[in-house]
Amino acid sequence: MDKNILSALKYINVAEVDRADWIQVGMALKEEGYPCSIWDDWSQRDPRYHPGECEKKWAGFSGTATPVKGGTIVQLAKERGWTPCAEGAMAWDDTIEYDGNDGFNGFSPPDAWNPVQDLIDYLSLLFDPADRVGYVTGDVWQGGEGKWLPSKGVYDRTAGELIASLKKHADDIGATVGDWKPEVGGWIRFNPLDGEGVKNENVTKYKYALVESDTLPIAEQDVFFRKLELPIAALVHSGGKSLHAIVRVDAADYEEYRKRVAFLYDFMENQGVPIDKQNRNPSRLSRMPGLTRNGNRQYLAATNIGRKSWTDWMDFVEGVTDELPPMTPLSAYKDNPPLLPEELIHGILRRGHKMLISGSSKAGKSFLLMELCVSIAEGIPWLGFTCRQGRVLYVNLEIDPASCITRFLKIYDALHLPINKSENIVIWNLRGHAVPLDQLVPKLVRRVRDQHLDAIVIDPIYKVITGDENNASEMGQFCNQFDKICTETGCSAIYCHHHSKGAQGNKRAMDRASGSGVFARDPDAQLDMIQLELTEDIKNNLRDGHATAWRLESSLREFENIEPVNFWFEYPIHRLDTNGNLGEMPAQGTLEAGRMKNSHAKTAEACAEEFRNAYQALNMDGNVTVSDMMGYLNVSDKTVYARLKKLDGEFILKKGRILRNDGASKDFE
């Protein structure tokens, strides 16, 4: 914001500018980031002012090829004799020093002042005609330190009665509210009372709260109130060091009022505005406009500024406090599209994205992650995929530090790789020190801030998991922590998780991870390892008799899914199947693997034929029982029943005997 804009605007008499200049001022204020309320407040000094017109025009101001900037306002003021001061007017980030003069550091009362009209406007705005109003003028007393303090005052007159009296005595406000001590001024309560007293329990409507900050200069208070778009019904100059903002809170009862005022005050202080919290009571007194105090006016500085209601203001607050990025139209990127993050693992993972490796127990997932760390550190391929060289943090949660370091050294040795870039691997050994991930992430982010890392590997996540892994909501919150790692560090987050129990071969790769489906849907890249069933011929010709065979499948968000990769786990590293021996090997848990494992497995046709032959051999006397069939076939009774069912009514079971179905009955007993 231009530092001279607010000062220049105060110098321009809106009643003397034409409509074109009036529009130009509004467009310039919007372009410089000021709220509409500043333009509206300035416009109200013009007899041509129409309520709501500024808002309608403001909404129609949009970007143009040659935007109207704050210099337009400065130039209009210069043409009228204004000279920019050294400090200028207030910008949002400026520091203001209160000089203690009666001009209140650039916040000056209007040249023409009608005290009675000020109070009429105040009463009409805040109260219904039948509302009883509490106020204090001459009924004051002096405390021990010589400070003048108000008493209960008057609290049984209605707003309608007061307004009628003010209009009747248009030149004498004291005729309505009574005389006041010139050095003291007077007060008014901004919420209506029941006419029985002035305590909180006497308040009948909880519509308004008082926001006051007497430690900031007047001009800075004004800027803050407007910048934070407080839903201010009336802004009253106290005649002293503060503005009294009568803020709409629209509470249904005292409990809601108390909560809303506490939120309001906390919000203001969080935004750097010190607030007088003694004003939190709904029966509090505020300065009455229309009176004077030590020669200074207590006047109505503005009305209806900022947001129009508490609900509307909460929408603004959410935008300020939720820390969410702004909404941006696609057109903003039409000519300048954002650059995609570089690929850390070519065709699989970008820098700043998330990757999950899932697999069964003893698949060597930790070794695979360590190999990935080495590949990134040294800039060499990993399982055949090119890795961009960078720095990686390995967060070890499971094994003791000595074992962890030894594993890395063994991997280097097994790969026949010189340790050239080991400084690119940073190890954080947390076995015995693990905390839930939501507590770990802030500590992690703080520690890696200056490490210039490209990836963070967390192994394994079951050590830091929070909540029930089968609960989608709880796992969604858990996975959000990986987003925080990526967002706040710019690194890729890489982690592993185990398979669910049972056979996995017939499941899709993305459905094998244990727990909620969130694990599969959340990462940008999921790589799944499943063990392969080997033929006896391959088993007998293994280079390493303890080697296991695996297939890597993918579910990728940024890239096309990869062709499945087959490899061996030969402790301590994984080696690609360069000979193609594993291409035809089925995954464990599939029907094909079951048949390979059990060479005696029969087809359905063979089982049916075997059952018919057994029945024919046993049916010498027309009495074939389940026990007979069990003994002949050397199977269990469950198998006999299952084969009867698969024969689809060809045989029936009647009174313990197996009979050929002659059409008389198809019911099993």
Order of alpha helices (4+ residues) and beta strands (2+ residues): alpha-alpha-alpha-alpha-alpha-alpha-beta-beta-beta-beta-alpha-alpha-beta-beta-alpha-beta-beta-alpha-beta-beta-beta-beta-alpha-beta-beta-beta-alpha-beta-alpha-beta-alpha-beta-alpha-beta-alpha-beta-alpha-beta-beta-beta-alpha-alpha-beta-alpha-alpha-beta-beta
